[in-house]
Amino acid sequence: MSKLYVKAARFSVLAWVACALLVAVGCKKEPGAKPNPTGEVTFAEINQWVVDSMRYYYFWNTSIPQDRNLNFDAHPTDFFETLLARPADRFSWIQNNEELRNDLSGIIRTSGLGVSFFRIGESNAGVAVRFVHKGSPADLAGIKRGDIFIRVNGQLLTLAGTSVQNADALFGNDPFTVTYGILSGSDITPGDDVSLTPVEGFQEKAIHLDSVIVTPNGTKVGYLFYNRFLQAQSQELIDAFGQLKAAEVTELIIDERYNSGGSVSTAALLASLIHKDFDINMPFIQYVFNSNLRDATLTYAELYGAANAQVVSNVNLGLNRVYVLATGSSASASELLINNLRPIMGPTNVIHIGTPTVGKDDASITISNSSRRFSGENDWGIQPIVLKYKNRDGEGDFVNGLPPTHNVSETLPYAPMGSGTDPLIAKELSLIDPTLQAVYNRQMDVNRARENQYGIGLLEDYNRRMEQPRPLDATNTLGSNKKPLVLR
């Protein structure tokens, strides 16, 4: 099978000539180059670069206060916050540049747990394991999807208003211990303790599972649990779709219920692997910028490289419809997949099962400073929102999220990944094979009865507040920064 390679790059706003931002982009005035200062780097110097960059590229640049109303001596993170158009902008941020690059590449510090929180009765809470990163400390400790914990570092998890207390250690850098919760009778009792130590530099995997489900009527259904749109793992997508095509699947489930986003070009690649009548030159996305830059419509070829036409054609499934599992934890590129496939496949043929999504209908770029003075603790990267996106028919503007075609909520405890007893998967299978509708109804009754039996339920609002959507990163699709996937 042909190979896809992605070259990583460091992007500099000073080296990025605005006229080359897009072939179709027009220029007014790019951030002016300042005389090179000498001596110790100051917050004022960093912040001047930040505001110059933001005044040019930021989507809401006209809302930035005038310089005389800004405190250039503030810490860069505090200064950056004063530039943002809240509440319209929910997603721009500034970060140490190395940490930002790692984060965008899926290189993380983690114990390996992906979790949700749930209530137990009126005053207590628990942790439900959504997924476990393969090869992580949690995976090596035998933790799996569906496990629940009721204590962290020996302390019961409790509810305080709309928040969960004593859970902070789960997201810290230090070793911690969790206590299993055992469902017994009508009670949840404590089980064994497991100690976990977060690791640095862990490479997250985009695909957690790809498999084939065969329904009673003989339909072969491809299933892909896709947890992040990582451009560097594009080959894994090609390989997975090659296997699905070899298995002769005629239906497809893309499970992105916890997928918080990633690369525009990867979302375009995934979309093009699904639908019939694939054409590398077909329009896929519209970019809407501020008045400094000209709006543009981009094709598949412009998003991930015209040279990839044949390898995509080789594994394209040519489907008439697709089922996408998405929830309030699905954002950014996950929403793009749904929104931008609809005019290609038909609105009724992109079937969203789950709950409303986050509502991230904008995209960002990575901006770094090329000056050698900006190194170490002074090496800042900003990830500002620079555009709103729409599908090829100009449809977008979903800040309140994409509503599902079929509203189905998750229930506890979580079923194994890819299992037909999972409510979202069961609903999809019942649509493909109507003989499974009765099975779905019974399973939902069992799931609800179990939740009532133990007095448990997902803390959906709290879980939503805890989510950290990934950027819909458009950096690699723009101008001189385009780094197409190269076939060999």
C-alpha positions as CSV (number, residue, x, y, z in Angstrom):
1,M,0.0,0.0,0.0
2,S,1.2,3.5,-0.8
3,K,2.6,5.5,2.2
4,L,1.6,8.9,3.4
5,Y,4.2,11.1,5.0
6,V,3.6,14.3,6.8
7,K,6.5,16.8,7.4
8,A,6.2,18.9,10.6
9,A,7.2,22.6,10.5
10,R,7.7,25.4,12.8
11,F,5.8,28.5,11.8
12,S,6.9,32.1,12.2
13,V,4.7,35.0,11.9
14,L,7.6,37.2,10.8
15,A,8.6,34.7,8.1
16,W,5.0,34.3,7.0
17,V,4.4,36.8,4.3
18,A,0.8,37.6,4.5
19,C,0.4,37.9,0.7
20,A,1.2,34.1,0.6
21,L,-1.2,33.2,3.3
22,L,-3.5,31.7,0.6
23,V,-3.2,31.8,-3.2
24,A,-6.5,33.6,-3.2
25,V,-5.8,35.9,-0.2
26,G,-5.4,39.6,-0.8
27,C,-3.2,41.8,1.4
28,K,-3.6,45.2,3.1
29,K,-0.8,45.6,5.6
30,E,1.1,42.9,7.4
31,P,2.7,43.4,10.9
32,G,5.6,45.8,10.5
33,A,9.1,44.6,11.4
34,K,10.5,46.5,14.4
35,P,14.2,47.3,15.0
36,N,15.9,44.4,16.8
37,P,16.1,45.3,20.5
38,T,19.1,44.3,22.6
39,G,19.5,43.3,26.3
40,E,17.1,41.2,28.4
41,V,13.8,40.2,26.8
42,T,10.9,42.1,28.5
43,F,7.2,41.4,28.8
44,A,6.7,44.6,26.8
45,E,8.7,43.3,23.9
46,I,6.9,40.0,23.9
47,N,3.5,41.6,24.2
48,Q,4.2,44.1,21.4
49,W,4.9,41.1,19.1
50,V,1.7,39.4,20.3
51,V,-0.6,42.5,19.7
52,D,1.0,43.2,16.3
53,S,0.3,39.6,15.2
54,M,-3.2,39.7,16.6
55,R,-4.1,43.0,15.0
56,Y,-3.4,41.5,11.6
57,Y,-4.6,37.9,11.8
58,Y,-7.1,37.7,14.6
59,F,-10.7,37.2,13.3
60,W,-12.1,39.8,15.8
61,N,-9.1,42.2,15.3
62,T,-11.3,45.3,15.4
63,S,-12.3,44.6,19.0
64,I,-8.7,44.7,20.3
65,P,-8.2,47.8,22.6
66,Q,-5.9,50.6,21.4
67,D,-2.3,50.4,22.6
68,R,-2.8,53.2,25.1
69,N,-5.4,51.1,26.9
70,L,-3.2,48.0,27.2
71,N,-0.7,47.1,29.9
72,F,2.4,46.0,28.0
73,D,4.2,45.1,31.3
74,A,1.7,42.4,32.2
75,H,2.6,38.7,32.0
76,P,2.0,37.5,28.4
77,T,-0.8,35.1,29.4
78,D,-2.6,38.0,31.2
79,F,-1.9,40.4,28.3
80,F,-3.2,38.0,25.7
81,E,-6.5,37.6,27.6
82,T,-7.1,41.3,27.4
83,L,-7.0,41.1,23.6
84,L,-9.7,38.5,23.2
85,A,-13.2,39.1,22.1
86,R,-15.1,37.4,24.9
87,P,-17.6,35.7,24.9
88,A,-17.5,35.3,21.1
89,D,-14.0,33.9,21.2
90,R,-13.9,30.8,23.4
91,F,-10.9,29.1,22.0
92,S,-7.8,31.3,21.4
93,W,-4.8,30.8,23.7
94,I,-1.1,31.4,24.3
95,Q,1.4,28.8,25.5
96,N,5.1,28.0,25.7
97,N,5.9,27.2,22.1
98,E,7.4,23.8,22.6
99,E,4.5,22.8,24.8
100,L,2.1,24.1,22.1
101,R,3.8,22.2,19.3
102,N,3.8,19.0,21.4
103,D,0.2,19.4,22.3
104,L,-0.8,19.9,18.6
105,S,1.2,16.8,17.7
106,G,-0.6,14.7,20.4
107,I,2.5,14.5,22.6
108,I,1.1,14.8,26.1
109,R,1.7,14.2,29.8
110,T,-0.8,11.6,30.9
111,S,-1.6,8.7,33.1
112,G,-3.6,7.3,30.2
113,L,-7.1,7.9,31.5
114,G,-9.9,9.5,29.5
115,V,-12.8,10.0,32.0
116,S,-16.2,11.3,32.7
117,F,-17.8,12.2,36.1
118,F,-21.1,10.9,37.4
119,R,-23.2,11.5,40.4
120,I,-23.9,8.8,43.0
121,G,-27.0,9.6,44.9
122,E,-27.4,13.2,46.1
123,S,-23.9,14.0,47.5
124,N,-21.2,11.7,46.0
125,A,-19.6,11.3,42.7
126,G,-17.6,8.8,40.7
127,V,-15.2,8.6,37.8
128,A,-16.2,6.6,34.7
129,V,-13.4,5.5,32.3
130,R,-14.2,6.5,28.8
131,F,-11.1,5.1,27.2
132,V,-7.5,4.2,28.0
133,H,-4.5,5.2,25.9
134,K,-2.8,2.0,24.7
135,G,0.6,1.6,26.3
136,S,0.0,4.2,29.0
137,P,0.4,3.6,32.8
138,A,-3.4,3.0,33.0
139,D,-3.4,0.5,30.2
140,L,-0.4,-1.4,31.8
141,A,-2.3,-1.4,35.1
142,G,-5.2,-3.2,33.4
143,I,-7.7,-0.4,33.5
144,K,-10.3,-0.5,30.7
145,R,-13.3,1.4,29.4
146,G,-16.3,0.9,31.7
147,D,-14.3,0.8,34.9
148,I,-15.4,3.2,37.6
149,F,-13.6,4.7,40.6
150,I,-15.1,6.2,43.7
151,R,-12.0,7.5,45.5
152,V,-8.9,9.4,44.5
153,N,-5.9,9.3,46.9
154,G,-8.2,7.7,49.5
155,Q,-10.7,10.5,49.5
156,L,-14.3,10.0,48.4
157,L,-15.4,12.1,45.5
158,T,-18.2,14.5,46.6
159,L,-20.5,17.0,45.0
160,A,-20.3,20.7,45.9
161,G,-23.0,22.4,43.9
162,T,-22.2,21.7,40.3
163,S,-18.6,20.7,40.9
164,V,-16.7,17.5,41.9
165,Q,-14.4,17.7,44.9
166,N,-11.2,15.7,45.5
167,A,-10.6,14.9,41.8
168,D,-7.8,17.3,41.0
169,A,-5.1,14.7,41.3
170,L,-6.4,13.0,38.2
171,F,-5.2,15.9,36.1
172,G,-2.0,16.8,37.9
173,N,1.6,15.8,37.4
174,D,2.1,13.7,40.5
175,P,1.5,10.0,41.2
176,F,-2.0,9.3,42.5
177,T,-4.1,6.3,43.6
178,V,-7.7,5.5,42.5
179,T,-10.1,3.1,44.2
180,Y,-12.3,0.9,42.0
181,G,-16.1,1.0,42.6
182,I,-17.8,-2.4,42.5
183,L,-21.5,-2.6,41.5
184,S,-23.0,-5.0,44.0
185,G,-26.7,-5.5,44.7
186,S,-28.0,-1.9,44.8
187,D,-24.8,-0.4,46.2
188,I,-21.4,0.7,44.9
189,T,-18.7,-0.6,47.2
190,P,-14.9,0.1,47.3
191,G,-12.6,-2.4,45.5
192,D,-8.9,-2.5,45.0
193,D,-6.6,0.5,44.8
194,V,-4.5,1.2,41.7
195,S,-1.6,3.6,41.7
196,L,-0.7,5.6,38.6
197,T,2.2,7.9,37.7
198,P,1.7,10.3,34.8
199,V,4.4,10.1,32.1
200,E,5.9,12.8,30.0
201,G,6.1,12.8,26.2
202,F,3.4,10.2,25.6
203,Q,2.4,9.9,22.0
204,E,-1.4,9.8,21.8
205,K,-3.0,7.6,19.2
206,A,-5.7,8.9,16.9
207,I,-7.4,5.5,16.1
208,H,-8.3,3.4,19.2
209,L,-10.2,0.7,17.4
210,D,-11.2,-0.3,13.8
211,S,-13.3,-3.3,13.3
212,V,-16.2,-4.9,11.3
213,I,-19.6,-5.6,12.8
214,V,-21.9,-8.0,11.0
215,T,-25.6,-7.5,11.7
216,P,-28.1,-10.4,11.7
217,N,-29.2,-9.6,8.2
218,G,-25.6,-9.9,7.0
219,T,-24.7,-6.3,6.6
220,K,-21.0,-5.6,7.1
221,V,-20.6,-2.4,9.1
222,G,-17.2,-0.7,9.4
223,Y,-16.5,0.8,12.9
224,L,-13.8,3.4,13.6
225,F,-13.2,4.8,17.0
226,Y,-11.4,8.0,16.1
227,N,-10.2,10.1,19.0
228,R,-8.2,12.9,17.5
229,F,-7.5,14.4,14.1
230,L,-3.7,14.1,14.1
231,Q,-2.1,14.9,10.8
232,A,1.1,13.0,11.6
233,Q,-1.0,9.8,11.8
234,S,-2.7,10.1,8.4
235,Q,-1.1,6.8,7.3
236,E,-3.1,5.0,10.0
237,L,-6.3,6.3,8.5
238,I,-5.3,5.0,5.0
239,D,-4.4,1.6,6.5
240,A,-7.7,1.4,8.4
241,F,-9.8,2.2,5.4
242,G,-7.8,-0.2,3.3
243,Q,-8.7,-3.0,5.8
244,L,-12.4,-1.9,5.8
245,K,-12.5,-1.9,2.0
246,A,-10.9,-5.3,1.9
247,A,-13.6,-6.5,4.3
248,E,-16.2,-5.2,1.8
249,V,-18.1,-3.1,4.3
250,T,-21.2,-1.4,3.0
251,E,-22.0,0.8,6.0
252,L,-19.7,2.9,8.2
253,I,-19.7,4.2,11.8
254,I,-17.2,7.0,12.7
255,D,-17.2,7.2,16.5
256,E,-15.9,10.6,17.5
257,R,-17.9,11.0,20.7
258,Y,-14.8,12.1,22.7
259,N,-12.9,13.6,19.7
260,S,-12.1,17.2,20.6
261,G,-10.6,18.2,17.2
262,G,-7.4,18.6,15.4
263,S,-6.2,19.3,11.8
264,V,-8.3,20.6,9.0
265,S,-6.3,18.6,6.4
266,T,-6.9,15.4,8.3
267,A,-10.6,16.0,8.5
268,A,-10.6,16.6,4.8
269,L,-8.7,13.3,4.3
270,L,-11.1,11.4,6.4
271,A,-14.1,12.8,4.6
272,S,-12.7,12.0,1.2
273,L,-12.2,8.4,2.2
274,I,-15.9,7.9,2.9
275,H,-18.2,9.2,0.1
276,K,-18.8,8.1,-3.4
277,D,-17.7,10.1,-6.5
278,F,-14.5,11.2,-4.9
279,D,-12.7,13.9,-6.9
280,I,-9.5,15.4,-5.5
281,N,-10.4,18.8,-7.0
282,M,-13.9,19.1,-5.5
283,P,-14.5,22.0,-3.1
284,F,-14.6,21.1,0.5
285,I,-14.4,24.1,2.8
286,Q,-14.8,27.9,2.8
287,Y,-12.6,30.1,4.9
288,V,-13.9,33.5,6.1
289,F,-11.2,35.8,7.4
290,N,-11.1,39.4,8.8
291,S,-10.9,42.3,6.4
292,N,-7.1,42.1,6.1
293,L,-7.4,38.8,4.2
294,R,-9.6,37.6,1.3
295,D,-12.0,34.7,1.9
296,A,-11.3,31.5,0.0
297,T,-12.7,28.1,-1.0
298,L,-10.4,25.2,-0.8
299,T,-10.5,21.8,-2.5
300,Y,-9.2,18.4,-1.2
301,A,-6.1,18.9,-3.4
302,E,-5.4,22.3,-1.7
303,L,-5.9,20.8,1.8
304,Y,-3.8,17.7,1.7
305,G,-2.1,17.5,-1.7
306,A,-3.2,16.7,-5.3
307,A,-0.5,13.9,-5.5
308,N,-2.6,11.9,-3.0
309,A,-5.5,11.4,-5.4
310,Q,-4.6,7.8,-6.3
311,V,-3.9,6.5,-2.8
312,V,-7.2,8.0,-1.6
313,S,-9.1,6.5,-4.5
314,N,-7.6,3.1,-3.8
315,V,-9.1,2.9,-0.3
316,N,-12.2,5.2,-0.7
317,L,-15.3,3.3,0.4
318,G,-17.7,5.0,-2.1
319,L,-20.5,5.1,0.4
320,N,-23.9,6.8,0.0
321,R,-24.3,7.4,3.7
322,V,-22.3,7.5,7.0
323,Y,-23.2,7.3,10.7
324,V,-21.3,9.7,13.0
325,L,-21.4,9.2,16.7
326,A,-20.9,12.7,18.3
327,T,-21.7,14.3,21.7
328,G,-21.0,17.3,23.8
329,S,-17.4,16.2,23.9
330,S,-17.1,16.4,20.1
331,A,-15.6,19.6,18.8
332,S,-13.6,21.3,16.1
333,A,-12.6,18.9,13.3
334,S,-15.2,16.4,14.6
335,E,-17.9,19.0,13.8
336,L,-16.3,19.9,10.5
337,L,-16.6,16.3,9.3
338,I,-20.4,16.3,9.9
339,N,-21.0,19.8,8.6
340,N,-18.9,19.5,5.5
341,L,-19.9,16.1,4.4
342,R,-23.6,17.0,4.3
343,P,-23.6,18.9,1.0
344,I,-21.5,16.2,-0.6
345,M,-23.5,13.1,0.6
346,G,-26.8,14.8,1.2
347,P,-28.0,16.2,4.6
348,T,-30.1,13.1,5.4
349,N,-27.2,10.7,4.6
350,V,-24.8,12.1,7.2
351,I,-26.6,10.7,10.3
352,H,-25.4,12.1,13.6
353,I,-26.3,9.9,16.6
354,G,-25.7,11.2,20.1
355,T,-26.2,14.6,21.6
356,P,-25.5,18.2,20.5
357,T,-21.8,19.0,19.8
358,V,-19.6,21.8,21.3
359,G,-20.2,24.4,18.6
360,K,-16.7,25.3,17.5
361,D,-17.2,26.7,14.0
362,D,-13.9,28.5,13.8
363,A,-10.3,27.7,13.1
364,S,-6.9,28.9,14.3
365,I,-3.2,29.0,13.2
366,T,0.0,28.6,15.1
367,I,2.0,31.8,15.2
368,S,5.6,31.8,16.5
369,N,8.3,34.5,16.6
370,S,11.4,33.7,14.6
371,S,13.7,36.0,16.6
372,R,16.5,34.1,18.3
373,R,15.8,36.3,21.3
374,F,12.5,34.5,21.9
375,S,13.8,31.2,23.3
376,G,13.3,29.2,26.4
377,E,10.8,30.8,28.8
378,N,10.4,33.7,26.2
379,D,9.5,31.3,23.4
380,W,5.8,31.9,23.2
381,G,3.3,30.5,20.6
382,I,-0.1,31.9,20.1
383,Q,-3.0,29.9,18.7
384,P,-5.6,32.6,17.8
385,I,-8.9,32.1,16.0
386,V,-8.3,33.6,12.5
387,L,-11.3,32.3,10.5
388,K,-14.8,31.0,10.5
389,Y,-15.3,28.0,8.3
390,K,-18.3,26.8,6.3
391,N,-19.0,23.9,4.0
392,R,-18.9,24.2,0.3
393,D,-22.5,25.4,0.2
394,G,-21.7,28.2,2.7
395,E,-23.4,26.5,5.7
396,G,-21.8,27.0,9.1
397,D,-22.5,29.3,12.1
398,F,-23.3,26.6,14.7
399,V,-22.0,28.2,17.8
400,N,-24.6,26.3,19.9
401,G,-23.5,22.9,18.4
402,L,-24.7,20.6,15.8
403,P,-28.0,18.9,16.8
404,P,-28.2,15.1,16.4
405,T,-30.3,13.3,13.9
406,H,-31.1,10.8,16.6
407,N,-30.7,12.1,20.2
408,V,-29.2,9.2,22.2
409,S,-27.3,9.7,25.5
410,E,-24.6,7.5,26.9
411,T,-25.5,5.4,30.0
412,L,-23.4,3.9,32.8
413,P,-21.5,1.8,33.1
414,Y,-20.0,2.2,29.7
415,A,-20.1,-0.8,27.4
416,P,-16.9,-2.0,25.8
417,M,-15.6,0.0,22.9
418,G,-17.3,-1.1,19.7
419,S,-19.9,-3.2,21.5
420,G,-23.5,-3.5,20.2
421,T,-24.7,-3.0,23.8
422,D,-23.5,0.6,23.7
423,P,-26.6,2.9,23.3
424,L,-25.2,5.0,20.4
425,I,-23.9,2.0,18.5
426,A,-27.0,0.0,19.2
427,K,-29.2,2.8,17.8
428,E,-27.1,2.9,14.6
429,L,-27.3,-0.8,14.1
430,S,-31.1,-0.8,14.6
431,L,-31.3,1.8,11.7
432,I,-29.2,-0.4,9.5
433,D,-31.0,-3.7,10.5
434,P,-34.6,-3.0,11.6
435,T,-34.7,-6.5,13.2
436,L,-32.4,-5.0,15.9
437,Q,-34.9,-2.3,17.0
438,A,-36.4,-4.5,19.6
439,V,-32.9,-5.4,20.9
440,Y,-32.1,-1.7,21.1
441,N,-35.2,-0.9,23.0
442,R,-34.6,-3.8,25.5
443,Q,-30.9,-2.7,26.0
444,M,-32.0,0.9,26.7
445,D,-34.5,-0.3,29.3
446,V,-31.7,-2.4,30.9
447,N,-29.3,0.5,30.9
448,R,-31.8,2.9,32.5
449,A,-32.9,0.4,35.1
450,R,-29.2,-0.2,36.1
451,E,-28.7,3.6,36.5
452,N,-31.8,3.8,38.6
453,Q,-30.7,0.8,40.7
454,Y,-27.5,2.4,41.7
455,G,-28.7,6.0,41.7
456,I,-26.1,7.1,39.2
457,G,-26.1,9.4,36.2
458,L,-23.6,11.3,34.1
459,L,-22.8,14.9,35.2
460,E,-23.2,16.1,31.7
461,D,-22.9,19.9,32.4
462,Y,-19.9,19.4,34.6
463,N,-18.2,17.1,32.0
464,R,-18.9,19.7,29.3
465,R,-17.2,22.4,31.4
466,M,-14.2,20.2,31.9
467,E,-13.7,19.6,28.2
468,Q,-10.8,21.3,26.4
469,P,-11.6,21.4,22.7
470,R,-8.6,21.1,20.5
471,P,-8.0,23.8,17.9
472,L,-9.3,23.3,14.4
473,D,-5.7,23.9,13.2
474,A,-5.6,25.4,9.7
475,T,-1.9,26.3,9.7
476,N,-0.8,23.6,7.3
477,T,-3.4,24.5,4.7
478,L,-2.4,28.1,4.2
479,G,0.0,29.7,1.8
480,S,3.7,29.1,2.1
481,N,3.0,26.9,5.2
482,K,1.3,24.3,3.1
483,K,2.8,20.9,3.9
484,P,0.9,18.4,1.7
485,L,0.9,14.7,2.4
486,V,3.5,13.1,0.1
487,L,2.9,9.7,-1.5
488,R,5.6,7.2,-2.0
